[in-house]
Amino acid sequence: MSQLALRPGRWAGRLASPAWFQRYGVYAAVAVLLLFNAAFTDHFLTVDNLRTQLVQVAPVVIVALGMALVIGTEGVDLSVGSTMALAAALLPLYLGYGLVPALLVALLAGVVVGVVNGTLVAVVGLQPIVATLALFVGGRGLALVIADGQLKQIANPDLLSLGSGQVAGVPVVVLIAGVLALLVAGIVHRTTFGRQLVAVGGNRAAAGLAGLPVRRVLTGVYVLCGVLAALSGVLATARLTASDPSALGNLMELSAITAVVVGGTPLTGGSVRVLGTVTGALLMQLLRATLVKHDLPDSTAQMAQAAIILVAVYVARERRSR
Amino acid sequence: MAPPEAAAAAPPEDTDPAVPPAVLEAIGVGKRFPGVVALDDVSLTLRQGEIHALVGENGAGKSTLIKVLTGVHRPDSGELRLHGQPVSFARPYEAQQAGVSTIYQEVNLVPLMSVARNIFLGREPKNRLRLIDFPRMHREAAELLAGFGVTADVRRPLGSLGVGTQQMVALARAVSVQARVVVMDEPTSALEPREVETLFRVIGELHSRQIAVLYVSHRMDELYRICDRLTVLRDGRLVHTGDLADLDRMQLVSMMLGREVAEVRRHGVTGFGEGHRADREPVLTATGLSRRHQLDDVALQLHPGEVLGLGGLLGSGRSETAKALAGALPLDSGTVTVAGRRLRRLTSAAAIRAGISLLPEDRKAEGVIPGLSVRENIVLAAMPRLSRAGVVSRARQDRIVEVFMKRLRIKASSPEQKVGELSGGNQQKVLLARWLCLEPRVLLLDEPTRGIDVGAKAEVQALVDELAQEGLAVLLISSDIEELVEGADRLVVLRGGAVAGELTGDRVGEAELLEVLAAHGPGAGGGTSGDTAPDEAAEEEQG
C-alpha cells in the first residue's frame, strides 16, 4: 500500500485519498467556509466579527492544545472542564494578593490535577478515560465546595484587562492562545520531551525498551494539559468578569477532543498536529457562527458539527485500516 | 514424506479393526496470507480417542492449522472432513457445534462472569420463564468440574481462580458441548506441575471417552508421556506424521529444526566468518536469573569480542533471558553485573546506561515506531545525548543518521521516510542503528534475521561478525540452527527456562546442539518453578 502511494504520477488519487483528507481536510474546510461567508454572509469578513470569533475560540484552543498532547500519547483527558472550574473557583480567593499570586495558585491547581491524572495513567496503569473521569466528576465538585457554590463577581482590574485588553488591536486572550500554540508546536517538534511523547504514543512497548522514561513523559503530558486547562479557566473567567465554577468549562472536554480529532490527530496516538488542532477549533467556531448569522438555531449548528466529527473519524478509520 | 500419501493411506486403514476411525481430517490444506504461505498442502488425521501431538518451531504453521481446523480461518485449498464427510466451518461457532472444541494458550473466557456462567455461556439452561435457571446451572457446573477433580465455587468470578483452574474450566466447557475433538494449544505453558498432573488426568479421561485430542506443545517430556501419534510441521509443510513411539527425541528435534543428524556442516551459506578471539574477563555476568514459570536460575557470562549463542527450543526461555538482561523483564531474583558494576535496579533505562542493548524479537510490536521517520527511529534511544537542554539538535542527529544509514546500507528514499514503509530487512537495520549509535558494550540480538530477505540476512550476519571483531560482546538468539551454530563462538543451551548445557570450542556444532536439546531433563517437563529441585538443574549444566 505504502509503495503505491509513493509512486509518482498519482497526484489525482492522492488528492482525494483519506490520507490527504486527514492531513489537509481541516484547512480546506476552513478555506471553503471563509469563501462561502465572503460571498453569502453580510458583515462576516469584518475585523470586528473576526476578532469576536477569535476571542470566543481562544479558551477552546488553549485547552485543545493540551488535549492534542494527551491524545498524541494514545490517551484522553476528560477532566479539563473541571480543571477550568477549579482554577476559576480558586482565583477570587487569592486575588486579594494581586493577580500574579492568584494566577499561580490557579495554575498550581492545574499541575495538581495533571499529576493525579498522570500518576493514575502512568504508574497505576488505569485507562486514561477512566483515570481522568475521576477528576472530571470530582474536580467540579471540589470547585463548587471551594467557591461555596456561588458565582463571584471579579473586580480586579488586572484580571479584567487580561480578558478584555488588546495589544495593537489584537485581544490579549488571542495573543496568549497564539503564543501558546507556537510554544506547544515547539515542544512537540523541537524538544526531547516532545519527540519522546510522540514515540511513546506511537509504540509504548518499543519506547520502553529503548529506555525512554515512559512514566515521566506520560505524567508530564497530563501536567501540561492540566496547566493549559487551568490557564484557559483563568482567561475565560476574566472574559466573563465573574467566577462561575458551576458552569465554566462545561462540555469543554468534548469541544477540545473535537478540535483535536477534526484537526487530523489520530486517536491512536503517535502524532500530534498542533496547527491542525488550532484550525480544528477555528472550524467548529466558524461553522457555528456562520449558521447563527444565517438565523439557523443552535441545534442546527450542533448537528452540522456532529456531521464534521463523523467525517473526521471516518477518514481516520479509513487510514488505519490500510 | 509427501502429504498425499498420508491422505491416501487413510481409507485402507479404516478396514483394519485395530485402527480407530478418523474423526477429523485435514486433507491437502493450503492457506496463504499476504506475503507468506502459512500452510502448504498439509494433511492431518485425528483418530477417535487418540492423543495426537502437533509440533513445530515458530512459523511452522501450527497456529494456522489449528485455526483452520476450528473455523477461525478458511483454507484456500484442500478440505476438512468430519467423520468422513466434507465440512466447511464458516465460524468458530460452527466448528464448536460440530464437536470441535478449542482451548487456547491464553484462556479466552469471561473473567468477570462466574465459573458456571462461563461453562454454559451461550447455552444456559432456562426455566419456564425463559430466564437462566441458576440453581440448575450451578449444580451441573459443579458436577462437571467434580468429574475433572476440580473443586471450586462455581459462583465465583472466573478471574478469581488460578490460571490452572481456569484452564480446567475451559476444558470442562469444551467437553460439555459434546466435543468429539478437543484442540489444546500449549495448555501447560502457564501451569504449575501439580496442575499439569490434573490436566494429564483429565486428558486421560477424554481418551477413555473416545474423544480425540490434538495436543500442541513443545515440551518433549509431555509429548512422550501422553501422546500416541504426532505430526511435525516446518515452514508450513508437513514433515512427518506417525506413531510417537517410533521416533526418538533426537530424531524428533532434528525433524522440528529441519536438520538431519548426519548432515552437519560447518561454514555453509551464512554470512558469518571464522571464530573470534574473546577476552578472558567477562563484560557481563548474570547469575540466578529467575522468574516464575519462565526462568529458573539462569547464569551466563559474556566476553568482549565473542558471539555467545543462546540455543533452545521454542519456549525454553531464550527471549526471556535476553529481556531479563536488558532490564525489560521483571525478575523474582537474579543479578546482572556489567564491567564489574552490579546493576542495582534492573530497568531498561539502567541497562542501556550500563551499555546493554537489546534488539527485540518482535520487530513490529517492540521495535519500530512506524509513524516516525527513519531518522527519528534511529536516534530514539540516543536522543537525550543528541540534545542540549532538552532541545533536540537536528544537525547532530543528521550526522549520526547519515553515518549509520551508510554503514548499514539502509535503503530508504530519505532519512525522513516513515519506517513503517520500509521492508523488514531495512527496518531491522534501522533498529540495529538505533542501538549501535549508543555505542553499547553488550548487544543482545533476539532473532535478528527472522522475516527478512536473504540479502539483508547475510548483511546482518556479516555485521554481527564485524561488531564482535571490534570488541563488542554479542548474545545471539536464533531459531535458525545453522545461523546459531555458525555465528556463535560458544553456545549456552536452555531448556524449560534453565541452562541445560554449554558447548565450547569444537563442540559448537549442530549435532552437539541437537544432543543437548533432545536430552531428558527436569526442565522440559512440568515447566520451571521453584518447587522442582534446583540441584537437578545444576547437574544438567554439566551436560
Chai-1 contact restraints between the chains, C-beta under 6 A:
chainA,res_idxA,chainB,res_idxB,connection_type,confidence,min_distance_angstrom,max_distance_angstrom,comment,restraint_id
A,S2,B,E421,contact,1.0,0.0,6.0,A-B,restraint_1
A,R190,B,V391,contact,1.0,0.0,6.0,A-B,restraint_2
A,R190,B,V392,contact,1.0,0.0,6.0,A-B,restraint_3
A,T191,B,G390,contact,1.0,0.0,6.0,A-B,restraint_4
A,T191,B,V391,contact,1.0,0.0,6.0,A-B,restraint_5
A,T192,B,M383,contact,1.0,0.0,6.0,A-B,restraint_6
A,T192,B,P384,contact,1.0,0.0,6.0,A-B,restraint_7
A,T192,B,S387,contact,1.0,0.0,6.0,A-B,restraint_8
A,T192,B,G390,contact,1.0,0.0,6.0,A-B,restraint_9
A,T192,B,V392,contact,1.0,0.0,6.0,A-B,restraint_10
A,A199,B,I369,contact,1.0,0.0,6.0,A-B,restraint_11
A,A199,B,L380,contact,1.0,0.0,6.0,A-B,restraint_12
A,G202,B,I369,contact,1.0,0.0,6.0,A-B,restraint_13
A,G202,B,G371,contact,1.0,0.0,6.0,A-B,restraint_14
A,G202,B,L372,contact,1.0,0.0,6.0,A-B,restraint_15
A,N203,B,I369,contact,1.0,0.0,6.0,A-B,restraint_16
A,A205,B,A365,contact,1.0,0.0,6.0,A-B,restraint_17
A,A205,B,E366,contact,1.0,0.0,6.0,A-B,restraint_18
A,A206,B,E366,contact,1.0,0.0,6.0,A-B,restraint_19
A,A206,B,G367,contact,1.0,0.0,6.0,A-B,restraint_20
A,A206,B,I369,contact,1.0,0.0,6.0,A-B,restraint_21
A,G208,B,S348,contact,1.0,0.0,6.0,A-B,restraint_22
A,L209,B,A328,contact,1.0,0.0,6.0,A-B,restraint_23
A,L209,B,S348,contact,1.0,0.0,6.0,A-B,restraint_24
A,L209,B,P360,contact,1.0,0.0,6.0,A-B,restraint_25
A,L209,B,E366,contact,1.0,0.0,6.0,A-B,restraint_26
A,A210,B,L380,contact,1.0,0.0,6.0,A-B,restraint_27
A,A210,B,A381,contact,1.0,0.0,6.0,A-B,restraint_28
A,G211,B,S348,contact,1.0,0.0,6.0,A-B,restraint_29
A,G211,B,A349,contact,1.0,0.0,6.0,A-B,restraint_30
A,G211,B,I352,contact,1.0,0.0,6.0,A-B,restraint_31
A,G211,B,A381,contact,1.0,0.0,6.0,A-B,restraint_32
A,G270,B,G371,contact,1.0,0.0,6.0,A-B,restraint_33
A,S271,B,G371,contact,1.0,0.0,6.0,A-B,restraint_34
